[in-house]
């Protein structure tokens, strides 16, 4: 019994001594020294870390510029430029587009989420793609976010 324990102990000690040397990294070969870089005249500023803004709770305010709609293949494509005019970040902004016929019944539409935090003053583009139907008359966009509602103001350009 003692012989088997002694053999096991010797095997463990040998493993602990041999394994690190087998898997150790090889020493790098000597390389020529790198050429000295010319000193720079201007200092570059370090990257500033992203600023965390408290998310908006309740009503969020945005401005939108509605691009012209274009027919691409079998889809109607509309590009919206949206700017956050709230004091905080908007979480999980969602844009819904509804297309109506002349009887004001919903014919088609699209829904696009913006999953990143939408910081104050930031401008984003969202592309809406709705299937083309022959009797389309008018479209409408609805906005919402994770913590409440969105008040959208349509503008010609951002100030």
HUKAVEN-V987760 format. One record per run of one state. SS is the DSSP state (helix for helix, strand for strand, loop for the rest). FROM is the first residue (numbers start at 0). TO is the last residue. If there is no record, write none. Layout:
SS:FROM:TO, SS:FROM:TO
//
This chain:
loop:0:0, helix:1:22, loop:23:53, strand:54:54, loop:55:58, strand:59:65, loop:66:68, strand:69:71, loop:72:73, strand:74:83, loop:84:87, strand:88:89, loop:90:91, strand:92:99, loop:100:104, strand:105:113, loop:114:116, strand:117:117, loop:118:121, strand:122:130, loop:131:136, strand:137:144, loop:145:146, strand:147:153, loop:154:158
//
